Amino acid sequence: MAKLELAIIPQHVAIIMDGNGRWANKRGLPRTVGHSKGVEAVRETVRAAGEAGVKYLTLFAFSSENWRRPESEVNDLLGLLRRFIRRDLAELHRENVRIKIIGERENLRGDILPLLLEAEETTKFNTALTLVIAFNYGARNEIARAMAKLATQVEQGALKASDIDVEMISRNLDTAEIPDPELIIRTSGEERLSNFLLWQAAYSELVFIPDYWPDFDRRLFNHALEIFASRDRRFGGLSTKTAAVVG
């Protein structure tokens, strides 16, 4: 397939993969089928991002609030994560994809943490697309953990409270050394961030797709990139068009 030709390609795209259960319910299928179908959408999206020239792709795989779901559904989601890593890790490694995990790592079940660490370790020297998997992730928790780390440094005398600034907070988040996402996509028609990358999303462009996640494909991904390219990103300043007129 020909490379997508756009004047601007975001360096970092983040996606809230929403609607697996509703996709299944609409078809009279178990929710587990929707989750399985969603994994196929992940594979296609990773390929599409790499081909488009995106450098970082963050996927909201499992939120810290998802533990509240029925145990059977949680177990199914964890099983899908296990199968994805075991089945796809070798291929991602061959494609020079680096995997980065963000989220709370304390008290994760059984073999989940070792699997996540294996994925990071195996691919840590890869230099193509960085696939960031947000697992057991919540933005408020992430910010609270960063503040706790800084507070400890202040208590120990290694840091003065007056030294804490925006850059220092960013360096203590899970996404340290990862650029903020220029584009955040959410599927299923919902229009909220749901505790996802709240700090990093300060200047992100938001694109809401009505399709459920299992139906998300290369066409919809490229469509979101086209919307992004059409936006006038001002970062609090004047529009480039406005500036040209005023100047």
MARBA-3410 file (N, C-alpha, C, O; in Angstrom, 1 decimal):
247
0.9,-1.2,0.0,0.0,0.0,0.0,0.9,1.2,0.0,1.9,1.3,0.7 ~ 0.5,2.3,-0.8,1.3,3.5,-0.9,1.3,4.2,0.5,0.3,4.2,1.2 ~ 2.4,4.9,0.7,2.6,5.6,2.0,1.6,6.8,2.0,1.5,7.5,0.9 ~ 1.0,7.1,3.1,0.1,8.2,3.2,0.8,9.5,3.0,1.8,9.7,3.7 ~ 0.4,10.3,2.1,1.0,11.5,1.8,0.3,12.7,2.4,-0.7,13.1,2.0
0.9,13.2,3.5,0.3,14.4,4.2,1.5,15.3,4.6,2.6,14.9,4.7 ~ 1.1,16.6,4.6,2.2,17.6,4.9,2.7,17.4,6.4,3.8,17.7,6.6 ~ 1.8,17.0,7.3,2.1,16.9,8.7,1.7,15.5,9.2,0.5,15.1,9.0 ~ 2.6,14.8,9.7,2.3,13.5,10.4,2.7,13.6,11.9,3.8,14.0,12.2 ~ 1.7,13.4,12.8,2.1,13.5,14.2,3.2,12.5,14.6,3.2,11.4,14.1
4.1,13.0,15.4,5.1,12.1,15.9,4.5,11.0,16.9,5.0,9.9,16.9 ~ 3.5,11.4,17.7,3.0,10.6,18.7,1.4,10.6,18.6,0.8,11.6,18.7 ~ 0.9,9.4,18.4,-0.6,9.2,18.4,-1.0,8.3,19.5,-0.4,7.3,19.7 ~ -2.0,8.7,20.3,-2.5,7.9,21.4,-3.9,7.6,21.1,-4.7,8.4,20.5 ~ -4.4,6.4,21.5,-5.7,5.9,21.1,-6.4,5.3,22.4,-5.8,4.5,23.1
-7.6,5.8,22.6,-8.5,5.1,23.6,-9.4,4.1,22.8,-10.3,4.5,22.1 ~ -9.1,2.9,23.0,-9.7,1.8,22.2,-11.0,1.4,22.9,-11.0,0.6,23.8 ~ -12.1,2.0,22.4,-13.4,1.9,23.2,-14.4,1.2,22.3,-14.5,1.5,21.1 ~ -15.2,0.4,22.9,-16.4,-0.1,22.2,-16.4,-1.6,21.9,-17.3,-2.1,21.1 ~ -15.5,-2.4,22.4,-15.4,-3.8,22.2,-16.7,-4.5,22.6,-17.3,-5.2,21.8
-17.2,-4.2,23.8,-18.4,-4.8,24.3,-19.6,-4.4,23.6,-20.5,-5.3,23.3 ~ -19.7,-3.2,23.2,-20.9,-2.7,22.5,-20.9,-3.3,21.1,-22.0,-3.6,20.5 ~ -19.7,-3.4,20.5,-19.7,-4.0,19.2,-20.2,-5.4,19.2,-21.0,-5.9,18.3 ~ -19.9,-6.2,20.3,-20.4,-7.6,20.4,-21.8,-7.6,20.7,-22.6,-8.4,20.1 ~ -22.3,-6.7,21.6,-23.7,-6.7,22.0,-24.6,-6.4,20.8,-25.7,-7.0,20.7
-24.1,-5.5,20.0,-24.9,-5.1,18.8,-25.1,-6.3,17.9,-26.1,-6.4,17.1 ~ -24.2,-7.3,17.9,-24.3,-8.5,17.0,-24.8,-9.7,17.8,-24.8,-10.8,17.2 ~ -25.2,-9.5,19.0,-25.7,-10.6,19.8,-24.6,-11.6,20.2,-24.9,-12.8,20.3 ~ -23.4,-11.2,20.3,-22.3,-12.0,20.6,-21.7,-11.7,22.0,-22.0,-10.7,22.6 ~ -21.0,-12.7,22.6,-20.4,-12.5,24.0,-19.4,-11.3,23.9,-18.8,-11.1,22.8
-19.3,-10.6,25.0,-18.3,-9.5,25.0,-16.9,-10.0,24.7,-16.1,-9.2,24.2 ~ -16.6,-11.2,25.1,-15.3,-11.8,24.8,-14.9,-11.8,23.3,-13.8,-11.6,23.0 ~ -15.9,-12.0,22.5,-15.7,-11.9,21.0,-15.3,-10.5,20.6,-14.4,-10.4,19.8 ~ -15.9,-9.5,21.2,-15.5,-8.2,20.9,-14.1,-7.8,21.3,-13.4,-7.2,20.5 ~ -13.7,-8.3,22.4,-12.3,-8.1,22.9,-11.3,-8.8,21.9,-10.3,-8.3,21.6
-11.7,-10.0,21.5,-10.8,-10.8,20.6,-10.7,-10.0,19.3,-9.6,-9.9,18.7 ~ -11.8,-9.6,18.8,-11.8,-8.8,17.5,-11.0,-7.5,17.7,-10.3,-7.1,16.7 ~ -11.0,-6.9,18.9,-10.3,-5.7,19.1,-8.8,-5.9,19.0,-8.1,-5.0,18.6 ~ -8.3,-7.1,19.3,-6.9,-7.4,19.2,-6.5,-7.4,17.7,-5.3,-6.9,17.4 ~ -7.3,-7.8,16.9,-7.0,-7.7,15.4,-6.9,-6.3,15.0,-6.1,-6.0,14.1
-7.8,-5.4,15.5,-7.7,-4.0,15.2,-6.3,-3.4,15.7,-5.8,-2.5,15.1 ~ -5.9,-3.9,16.9,-4.6,-3.4,17.4,-3.5,-3.8,16.4,-2.6,-2.9,16.0 ~ -3.5,-5.0,15.9,-2.4,-5.4,14.9,-2.4,-4.5,13.7,-1.4,-4.1,13.2 ~ -3.6,-4.3,13.1,-3.7,-3.5,11.9,-3.3,-2.0,12.2,-2.6,-1.4,11.4 ~ -3.6,-1.5,13.4,-3.3,-0.1,13.7,-1.8,0.0,13.9,-1.2,1.1,13.5
-1.1,-0.9,14.5,0.3,-0.8,14.7,1.0,-0.8,13.3,1.9,0.0,13.1 ~ 0.5,-1.7,12.4,1.1,-1.6,11.1,0.9,-0.3,10.4,1.8,0.2,9.7 ~ -0.4,0.2,10.5,-0.7,1.5,9.8,0.1,2.6,10.3,0.5,3.5,9.6 ~ 0.3,2.6,11.7,1.1,3.7,12.3,2.5,3.7,11.8,3.1,4.7,11.4 ~ 3.1,2.5,11.7,4.5,2.4,11.3,4.6,2.8,9.8,5.6,3.5,9.5
3.7,2.4,9.0,3.7,2.8,7.6,3.5,4.3,7.3,4.1,4.8,6.4 ~ 2.7,4.9,8.2,2.5,6.3,8.0,3.6,7.2,8.5,3.7,8.4,8.2 ~ 4.6,6.6,9.3,5.7,7.4,9.7,5.5,7.9,11.2,6.3,8.7,11.6 ~ 4.5,7.4,11.9,4.3,7.8,13.3,5.5,7.1,14.1,5.8,6.0,13.8 ~ 6.0,7.8,15.0,7.2,7.3,15.8,6.7,6.7,17.1,7.4,5.8,17.6
5.6,7.2,17.7,5.1,6.7,19.0,3.6,6.4,18.9,2.9,7.3,18.4 ~ 3.2,5.2,19.3,1.8,4.9,19.3,1.4,4.4,20.7,2.0,3.3,21.1 ~ 0.6,5.1,21.4,0.2,4.7,22.7,-1.2,4.2,22.7,-2.1,4.8,22.2 ~ -1.4,3.0,23.2,-2.8,2.3,23.2,-3.2,2.1,24.7,-2.5,1.6,25.5 ~ -4.4,2.6,25.0,-5.0,2.5,26.3,-5.6,1.1,26.4,-6.7,0.8,26.1
-4.8,0.1,26.9,-5.1,-1.3,26.9,-6.0,-1.7,28.0,-6.9,-2.5,27.9 ~ -5.6,-1.2,29.2,-6.4,-1.6,30.4,-6.2,-0.5,31.5,-5.1,-0.2,31.9 ~ -7.3,0.1,31.9,-7.2,1.2,32.8,-7.2,0.6,34.3,-7.6,-0.5,34.5 ~ -6.8,1.5,35.2,-6.8,1.1,36.6,-8.3,0.9,37.1,-8.5,0.3,38.1 ~ -9.2,1.5,36.4,-10.6,1.3,36.7,-11.2,0.0,36.2,-12.3,-0.4,36.6
-10.6,-0.6,35.2,-11.1,-1.8,34.6,-11.2,-3.0,35.6,-11.9,-4.0,35.3 ~ -10.4,-2.9,36.7,-10.5,-4.0,37.7,-11.9,-4.1,38.3,-12.2,-5.1,38.9 ~ -12.7,-3.1,38.1,-14.1,-3.1,38.7,-15.0,-3.9,37.8,-16.2,-4.2,38.2 ~ -14.6,-4.3,36.6,-15.5,-5.1,35.8,-15.6,-6.5,36.3,-14.9,-6.9,37.2 ~ -16.6,-7.3,35.8,-16.8,-8.7,36.3,-15.5,-9.4,36.2,-14.8,-9.3,35.2
-15.3,-10.3,37.2,-14.0,-11.0,37.2,-13.8,-11.8,35.9,-12.7,-12.0,35.4 ~ -14.9,-12.4,35.4,-14.7,-13.2,34.2,-14.2,-12.4,33.0,-13.4,-12.8,32.2 ~ -14.7,-11.1,32.9,-14.3,-10.2,31.8,-12.8,-9.8,32.0,-12.0,-9.7,31.1 ~ -12.5,-9.5,33.3,-11.1,-9.1,33.6,-10.1,-10.3,33.2,-9.1,-10.0,32.6 ~ -10.5,-11.5,33.6,-9.7,-12.6,33.3,-9.5,-12.8,31.8,-8.4,-13.2,31.3
-10.6,-12.5,31.0,-10.5,-12.6,29.6,-9.6,-11.6,29.0,-8.8,-11.9,28.1 ~ -9.7,-10.4,29.5,-8.8,-9.3,29.0,-7.3,-9.6,29.3,-6.5,-9.4,28.5 ~ -7.1,-10.1,30.5,-5.7,-10.5,30.9,-5.2,-11.6,30.0,-4.0,-11.7,29.6 ~ -6.1,-12.6,29.7,-5.7,-13.7,28.8,-5.4,-13.2,27.4,-4.5,-13.7,26.8 ~ -6.1,-12.2,26.9,-5.8,-11.6,25.6,-4.5,-10.9,25.6,-3.7,-11.0,24.6
-4.2,-10.2,26.7,-2.9,-9.6,26.8,-1.8,-10.6,26.7,-0.8,-10.4,26.0 ~ -1.9,-11.7,27.5,-0.9,-12.8,27.5,-0.7,-13.3,26.1,0.4,-13.5,25.6 ~ -1.8,-13.6,25.4,-1.7,-14.2,24.1,-1.1,-13.2,23.1,-0.4,-13.6,22.2 ~ -1.5,-11.9,23.2,-0.9,-10.9,22.3,0.6,-10.8,22.4,1.3,-10.8,21.4 ~ 1.1,-10.8,23.7,2.5,-10.7,23.9,3.2,-12.0,23.4,4.2,-11.9,22.7
2.7,-13.1,23.8,3.3,-14.4,23.4,3.3,-14.6,21.9,4.2,-15.2,21.3 ~ 2.2,-14.2,21.2,2.0,-14.4,19.8,2.7,-13.4,19.0,3.3,-13.7,17.9 ~ 2.6,-12.1,19.4,3.1,-11.0,18.5,4.4,-10.4,18.9,5.0,-9.7,18.1 ~ 5.0,-10.8,20.0,6.2,-10.2,20.4,7.3,-10.4,19.4,8.1,-9.5,19.1 ~ 7.5,-11.7,19.0,8.5,-12.0,18.0,8.4,-11.2,16.7,9.4,-10.7,16.2
7.1,-11.1,16.2,6.9,-10.3,15.0,7.2,-8.8,15.2,7.9,-8.2,14.3 ~ 6.8,-8.3,16.3,7.1,-6.9,16.6,8.6,-6.6,16.7,9.1,-5.6,16.2 ~ 9.3,-7.6,17.3,10.7,-7.5,17.4,11.4,-7.5,16.0,12.3,-6.7,15.8 ~ 10.9,-8.4,15.2,11.5,-8.5,13.8,11.2,-7.2,13.0,12.0,-6.8,12.2 ~ 10.1,-6.5,13.3,9.7,-5.3,12.6,10.4,-4.1,13.3,10.1,-2.9,12.9
11.3,-4.3,14.3,12.1,-3.3,14.9,11.2,-2.3,15.8,11.6,-1.2,15.9 ~ 10.1,-2.9,16.3,9.2,-2.1,17.1,9.7,-2.2,18.6,10.0,-3.3,19.1 ~ 9.8,-1.1,19.3,10.1,-1.1,20.7,8.8,-1.0,21.5,8.0,-0.2,21.2 ~ 8.7,-1.8,22.6,7.6,-1.8,23.4,7.9,-1.1,24.7,8.9,-1.4,25.4 ~ 7.0,-0.2,25.1,7.2,0.5,26.4,5.9,0.4,27.2,4.8,0.6,26.6
5.9,0.0,28.4,4.8,-0.1,29.3,4.6,1.0,30.2,5.6,1.4,30.9 ~ 3.4,1.6,30.3,3.2,2.7,31.3,2.0,2.2,32.2,1.2,1.5,31.8 ~ 2.0,2.7,33.4,1.0,2.3,34.4,1.5,1.8,35.7,2.7,1.6,35.8 ~ 0.7,1.6,36.6,1.1,1.1,38.0,1.5,-0.3,37.9,0.7,-1.2,37.4 ~ 2.7,-0.7,38.4,3.2,-2.0,38.3,3.1,-2.8,39.6,3.3,-4.0,39.6
2.7,-2.1,40.6,2.6,-2.8,41.9,1.4,-3.8,41.9,0.3,-3.5,41.4 ~ 1.6,-4.9,42.5,0.6,-5.9,42.8,-0.1,-6.4,41.6,-1.3,-6.8,41.6 ~ 0.6,-6.5,40.4,0.0,-7.1,39.2,-0.1,-8.6,39.4,0.7,-9.2,40.1 ~ -1.1,-9.2,38.8,-1.4,-10.6,39.0,-0.3,-11.5,38.4,0.2,-11.3,37.2 ~ 0.1,-12.6,39.1,0.8,-13.7,38.5,1.9,-13.3,37.5,2.9,-12.7,37.9
1.7,-13.8,36.3,2.8,-13.7,35.3,2.6,-12.4,34.5,3.4,-12.3,33.5 ~ 1.7,-11.6,34.8,1.5,-10.4,33.9,2.7,-9.5,33.9,3.2,-9.1,32.9 ~ 3.2,-9.1,35.1,4.4,-8.2,35.2,5.6,-8.8,34.5,6.2,-8.1,33.7 ~ 5.9,-10.1,34.7,7.1,-10.7,34.0,6.9,-10.6,32.5,7.9,-10.4,31.8 ~ 5.7,-10.8,32.0,5.5,-10.8,30.6,5.7,-9.4,30.0,6.3,-9.2,29.0
5.2,-8.4,30.8,5.4,-7.0,30.3,6.9,-6.6,30.3,7.3,-6.0,29.4 ~ 7.6,-7.0,31.4,9.0,-6.7,31.5,9.8,-7.4,30.4,10.7,-6.9,29.8 ~ 9.4,-8.7,30.0,10.0,-9.4,29.0,9.9,-8.6,27.6,10.8,-8.5,26.8 ~ 8.6,-8.1,27.4,8.4,-7.4,26.1,9.3,-6.2,26.0,9.8,-5.9,25.0 ~ 9.4,-5.5,27.1,10.2,-4.3,27.2,11.7,-4.6,26.9,12.4,-4.0,26.2
12.2,-5.6,27.7,13.6,-6.0,27.6,14.0,-6.5,26.2,15.0,-6.2,25.7 ~ 13.1,-7.3,25.6,13.4,-7.9,24.3,13.5,-6.9,23.3,14.4,-7.0,22.3 ~ 12.8,-5.8,23.4,12.7,-4.8,22.3,13.4,-3.5,22.6,13.2,-2.6,21.8 ~ 14.1,-3.4,23.7,14.5,-2.1,24.2,15.5,-1.4,23.2,15.7,-0.2,23.3 ~ 16.2,-2.1,22.4,17.1,-1.5,21.5,16.6,-1.2,20.1,17.3,-0.7,19.2
15.3,-1.5,19.9,14.7,-1.3,18.6,14.5,0.2,18.3,14.3,0.9,19.3 ~ 14.5,0.5,17.1,14.5,2.0,16.7,13.4,2.5,15.8,13.4,3.6,15.4 ~ 12.5,1.6,15.4,11.4,2.0,14.6,10.3,2.6,15.5,10.6,3.3,16.4 ~ 9.1,2.2,15.2,7.9,2.6,16.0,8.1,2.2,17.5,8.5,1.1,17.7 ~ 7.8,3.1,18.4,7.7,2.7,19.8,6.2,2.5,20.2,5.4,3.5,20.1
5.9,1.3,20.5,4.5,1.0,20.9,4.4,1.1,22.4,4.9,0.3,23.2 ~ 3.6,2.1,22.9,3.5,2.3,24.3,2.1,1.7,24.7,1.1,2.1,24.2 ~ 2.2,0.7,25.6,1.0,0.0,26.1,0.6,0.6,27.5,1.4,0.4,28.4 ~ -0.5,1.2,27.6,-1.0,1.7,28.9,-1.8,0.6,29.6,-2.9,0.4,29.2 ~ -1.1,0.0,30.6,-1.8,-1.1,31.2,-1.8,-0.9,32.7,-0.8,-0.4,33.3
-3.0,-1.1,33.3,-3.2,-0.7,34.7,-2.9,0.7,34.9,-2.2,1.1,35.9 ~ -3.4,1.5,34.0,-3.0,2.9,33.9,-4.2,3.8,34.2,-5.3,3.6,33.8 ~ -3.9,4.9,35.0,-4.8,6.0,35.2,-4.0,7.2,35.4,-3.0,7.3,36.1 ~ -4.4,8.3,34.7,-3.6,9.5,34.7,-3.5,10.2,36.1,-2.4,10.7,36.4 ~ -4.6,10.1,36.8,-4.5,10.8,38.2,-3.5,10.0,39.0,-2.8,10.6,39.8
-3.6,8.7,39.0,-2.6,7.8,39.7,-1.2,8.1,39.3,-0.3,8.2,40.1 ~ -1.0,8.3,38.0,0.4,8.6,37.5,0.9,9.9,38.0,2.0,10.0,38.4 ~ 0.0,10.9,38.0,0.4,12.2,38.5,0.7,12.2,40.0,1.6,12.8,40.5 ~ -0.2,11.4,40.8,0.0,11.3,42.2,1.3,10.6,42.5,2.0,11.0,43.5 ~ 1.7,9.6,41.7,2.9,8.9,42.0,4.1,9.8,41.7,5.1,9.7,42.4
4.0,10.6,40.7,5.1,11.5,40.4,5.3,12.6,41.5,6.4,12.9,41.9 ~ 4.1,13.0,42.0,4.2,14.0,43.1,4.8,13.4,44.4,5.6,14.0,45.1 ~ 4.5,12.1,44.6,5.0,11.4,45.8,6.5,11.3,45.7,7.3,11.4,46.6 ~ 7.0,11.0,44.5,8.5,10.9,44.3,9.2,12.2,44.5,10.2,12.2,45.1 ~ 8.6,13.3,44.0,9.2,14.6,44.2,9.1,15.0,45.7,10.0,15.6,46.2
8.0,14.7,46.4,7.8,15.0,47.8,8.9,14.3,48.6,9.4,14.8,49.6 ~ 9.2,13.0,48.3,10.2,12.3,49.0,11.6,12.9,48.8,12.4,13.0,49.8 ~ 11.9,13.4,47.6,13.1,14.1,47.4,13.2,15.4,48.2,14.3,15.7,48.7 ~ 12.1,16.1,48.3,12.1,17.3,49.1,12.3,17.0,50.6,13.1,17.6,51.3 ~ 11.7,15.9,51.1,11.8,15.5,52.5,13.3,15.1,52.8,13.8,15.4,53.9
13.9,14.5,51.8,15.3,14.0,52.0,16.3,15.1,51.8,17.5,14.9,51.9 ~ 15.9,16.3,51.4,16.8,17.4,51.2,17.5,17.4,49.8,18.3,18.3,49.6 ~ 17.1,16.5,49.0,17.7,16.5,47.6,17.1,17.5,46.7,17.6,17.7,45.6 ~ 16.0,18.1,47.1,15.3,19.0,46.2,14.5,20.0,47.0,14.1,19.7,48.1 ~ 14.5,21.2,46.5,13.7,22.3,47.1,12.3,22.3,46.4,12.2,22.2,45.2
11.3,22.5,47.2,9.9,22.6,46.6,9.8,23.7,45.6,9.1,23.6,44.6 ~ 10.6,24.8,45.8,10.6,25.9,44.8,11.2,25.5,43.5,11.1,26.2,42.5 ~ 12.0,24.4,43.5,12.6,23.9,42.2,11.7,23.2,41.3,11.9,23.0,40.1 ~ 10.5,22.7,41.9,9.6,21.9,41.1,8.9,22.7,40.0,8.3,23.7,40.3 ~ 9.1,22.3,38.8,8.4,23.1,37.7,7.8,22.0,36.7,7.8,20.8,37.0
7.2,22.5,35.6,6.5,21.7,34.7,7.4,20.6,34.1,7.0,19.4,34.0 ~ 8.6,21.0,33.7,9.5,20.0,33.1,9.9,18.9,34.1,10.0,17.7,33.8 ~ 10.1,19.3,35.4,10.5,18.3,36.4,9.3,17.3,36.6,9.6,16.1,36.8 ~ 8.1,17.8,36.7,6.9,16.9,36.8,6.9,15.9,35.6,6.7,14.7,35.8 ~ 7.1,16.5,34.4,7.0,15.6,33.3,8.1,14.5,33.3,7.8,13.4,32.9
9.2,14.8,33.8,10.3,13.9,33.9,10.1,12.8,34.9,10.7,11.7,34.9 ~ 9.1,13.0,35.8,8.8,12.0,36.8,7.5,11.2,36.5,7.0,10.4,37.3 ~ 6.9,11.4,35.3,5.7,10.7,34.9,6.2,9.4,34.2,7.3,9.2,33.9 ~ 5.2,8.5,34.0,5.5,7.2,33.3,6.0,7.5,31.9,6.8,6.7,31.3 ~ 5.7,8.6,31.3,6.0,8.9,29.9,7.2,9.7,29.8,7.5,10.3,28.7
8.1,9.8,30.8,9.3,10.5,30.7,10.1,10.0,29.5,10.2,8.8,29.2 ~ 10.6,11.0,28.7,11.4,10.7,27.5,10.5,10.3,26.3,11.0,10.0,25.3 ~ 9.2,10.4,26.5,8.3,10.2,25.4,7.6,11.5,25.1,7.1,12.1,26.0 ~ 7.6,12.0,23.9,7.0,13.3,23.6,5.5,13.2,23.8,4.8,12.1,23.7 ~ 4.9,14.3,24.2,3.4,14.4,24.4,2.7,14.0,23.1,3.2,14.4,22.0
1.6,13.4,23.2,0.9,13.1,22.0,0.3,14.3,21.3,-0.4,15.1,21.9 ~ 0.6,14.4,20.0,-0.1,15.5,19.2,-1.5,15.2,18.9,-2.3,16.1,18.7 ~ -1.8,13.9,18.8,-3.1,13.5,18.4,-3.6,12.4,19.3,-2.9,11.4,19.6 ~ -4.8,12.5,19.9,-5.5,11.5,20.7,-6.8,11.1,20.0,-7.6,12.0,19.7 ~ -6.9,9.8,19.7,-8.1,9.3,19.0,-8.9,8.5,20.0,-8.4,7.7,20.8
-10.2,8.7,20.0,-11.1,7.8,20.8,-12.2,7.2,19.8,-12.8,8.0,19.1 ~ -12.4,5.9,19.9,-13.4,5.3,19.1,-14.7,5.2,19.9,-14.8,5.5,21.1 ~ -15.8,4.7,19.2,-17.1,4.4,19.8,-18.0,5.6,19.9,-19.1,5.4,20.4 ~ -17.6,6.8,19.6,-18.4,8.0,19.6,-18.4,8.7,21.0,-19.0,9.8,21.1 ~ -17.8,8.1,22.0,-17.7,8.8,23.3,-16.7,9.9,23.1,-15.7,9.8,22.4
-16.9,11.0,23.8,-16.1,12.2,23.7,-15.5,12.7,25.0,-15.9,13.7,25.5 ~ -14.7,11.9,25.6,-14.0,12.2,26.9,-12.7,11.5,26.9,-12.4,10.5,26.2 ~ -11.8,11.9,27.8,-10.5,11.3,27.9,-10.4,10.2,28.9,-9.5,9.3,28.9 ~ -11.4,10.1,29.8,-11.5,8.9,30.7,-10.2,8.6,31.5,-9.7,7.5,31.5 ~ -9.6,9.7,32.0,-8.4,9.5,32.9,-7.2,9.0,32.1,-6.4,8.2,32.6
-7.1,9.4,30.9,-6.0,9.0,30.0,-5.1,10.1,29.6,-5.6,11.1,29.0 ~ -3.8,10.1,30.0,-2.8,11.1,29.6,-3.3,12.5,29.9,-3.1,13.4,29.0 ~ -3.8,12.8,31.0,-4.4,14.1,31.3,-3.3,15.2,31.3,-3.6,16.2,30.7 ~ -2.2,14.9,31.8,-1.1,15.9,31.8,-0.5,16.1,30.4,-0.4,17.2,30.0 ~ -0.3,15.0,29.7,0.3,15.0,28.4,-0.6,15.5,27.3,-0.1,16.0,26.3
-1.9,15.5,27.6,-2.9,15.9,26.6,-3.1,17.4,26.5,-4.1,17.9,25.8 ~ -2.3,18.2,27.2,-2.6,19.7,27.3,-2.8,20.3,26.0,-3.6,21.2,25.9 ~ -2.0,20.0,25.0,-2.1,20.6,23.7,-2.4,19.5,22.6,-2.1,19.8,21.4 ~ -2.9,18.4,22.9,-3.3,17.4,21.9,-4.5,17.7,21.1,-5.4,18.3,21.7 ~ -4.5,17.4,19.9,-5.7,17.4,19.1,-6.5,16.2,19.4,-6.0,15.1,19.4
-7.8,16.3,19.5,-8.7,15.2,19.8,-9.6,14.9,18.6,-10.2,15.8,18.0 ~ -9.6,13.6,18.3,-10.4,13.2,17.2,-11.3,12.0,17.7,-10.8,11.0,18.2 ~ -12.6,12.2,17.6,-13.6,11.2,18.1,-14.2,10.5,16.9,-14.8,11.1,16.0 ~ -14.0,9.2,16.9,-14.5,8.3,15.8,-15.7,7.6,16.2,-15.7,7.0,17.3 ~ -16.8,7.6,15.4,-18.1,7.0,15.9,-18.0,5.4,15.9,-18.7,4.8,16.6
-17.1,4.9,15.1,-17.0,3.4,14.9,-16.5,2.8,16.2,-15.6,3.4,16.9 ~ -16.9,1.6,16.5,-16.4,0.8,17.6,-15.0,0.3,17.3,-14.6,0.2,16.2 ~ -14.2,0.1,18.4,-12.8,-0.3,18.2,-12.6,-1.5,17.3,-11.7,-1.5,16.4 ~ -13.4,-2.6,17.4,-13.1,-3.7,16.5,-13.3,-3.4,15.0,-12.7,-4.1,14.2 ~ -14.0,-2.3,14.7,-14.1,-1.9,13.3,-13.0,-0.9,12.9,-13.0,-0.5,11.7
-12.2,-0.5,13.8,-11.1,0.4,13.5,-10.1,-0.2,12.6,-9.6,-1.3,12.9 ~ -9.7,0.5,11.5,-8.7,-0.1,10.6,-7.8,1.0,10.0,-7.9,2.1,10.4 ~ -7.0,0.6,9.0,-6.1,1.5,8.4,-6.8,2.7,7.8,-6.3,3.8,7.9 ~ -8.0,2.5,7.2,-8.7,3.6,6.6,-9.1,4.6,7.7,-8.9,5.8,7.4 ~ -9.6,4.2,8.8,-10.0,5.1,9.8,-8.8,5.8,10.5,-8.9,6.9,10.9
-7.7,5.0,10.7,-6.5,5.6,11.2,-6.0,6.7,10.3,-5.7,7.8,10.8 ~ -5.9,6.5,9.0,-5.5,7.5,8.1,-6.4,8.7,8.0,-6.0,9.8,7.8 ~ -7.7,8.4,8.2,-8.7,9.5,8.2,-8.4,10.4,9.4,-8.5,11.6,9.3 ~ -8.1,9.8,10.6,-7.8,10.6,11.7,-6.5,11.5,11.5,-6.5,12.6,11.9 ~ -5.5,10.9,10.8,-4.3,11.6,10.5,-4.6,12.8,9.6,-4.1,13.9,9.7
-5.6,12.6,8.6,-6.0,13.7,7.7,-6.7,14.8,8.5,-6.4,16.0,8.2 ~ -7.5,14.4,9.4,-8.2,15.5,10.3,-7.1,16.2,11.0,-7.2,17.5,11.1 ~ -6.1,15.5,11.6,-5.1,16.2,12.4,-4.3,17.2,11.5,-4.1,18.3,11.9 ~ -4.0,16.7,10.3,-3.2,17.6,9.3,-4.0,18.8,8.9,-3.4,19.9,8.6 ~ -5.3,18.8,9.0,-6.1,20.0,8.6,-6.3,21.0,9.8,-6.8,22.1,9.6
-5.9,20.6,11.0,-6.1,21.5,12.2,-5.1,22.6,12.2,-3.9,22.4,11.7 ~ -5.4,23.7,12.7,-4.5,24.8,12.9,-4.1,24.9,14.3,-4.8,25.3,15.2 ~ -2.9,24.4,14.6,-2.4,24.2,16.0,-1.7,25.5,16.4,-0.6,25.8,15.8 ~ -2.2,26.2,17.4,-1.7,27.5,17.8,-1.0,27.5,19.1,-0.2,28.5,19.3 ~ -1.2,26.6,20.0,-0.5,26.5,21.3,-0.6,27.8,22.0,0.4,28.3,22.7
-1.8,28.4,22.0,-2.0,29.7,22.7,-1.6,30.9,21.9,-1.9,32.0,22.4 ~ -1.0,30.8,20.8,-0.6,31.9,20.0,-1.6,32.2,18.9,-2.8,31.7,18.9 ~ -1.3,33.0,17.9,-2.1,33.3,16.8,-2.1,32.2,15.8,-1.1,31.5,15.6 ~ -3.2,32.1,15.1,-3.3,31.2,13.9,-2.3,31.7,12.9,-2.0,32.9,12.7 ~ -1.6,30.7,12.2,-0.7,31.1,11.2,-1.4,31.9,10.1,-0.8,32.8,9.5
-2.6,31.6,9.8,-3.4,32.4,8.8,-3.6,33.8,9.3,-3.5,34.7,8.6 ~ -4.1,33.9,10.6,-4.4,35.2,11.2,-3.1,36.0,11.3,-3.1,37.2,11.0 ~ -2.0,35.3,11.7,-0.7,36.1,11.8,-0.3,36.6,10.5,0.2,37.7,10.4 ~ -0.5,35.9,9.4,-0.2,36.4,8.1,-0.9,37.6,7.7,-0.4,38.5,7.1 ~ -2.2,37.6,8.1,-3.1,38.8,7.7,-2.7,40.0,8.6,-2.5,41.1,8.0
-2.5,39.8,9.9,-2.1,40.9,10.8,-0.8,41.4,10.4,-0.5,42.7,10.4 ~ 0.2,40.5,10.1,1.5,41.0,9.8,1.5,41.8,8.5,2.6,42.3,8.1
END
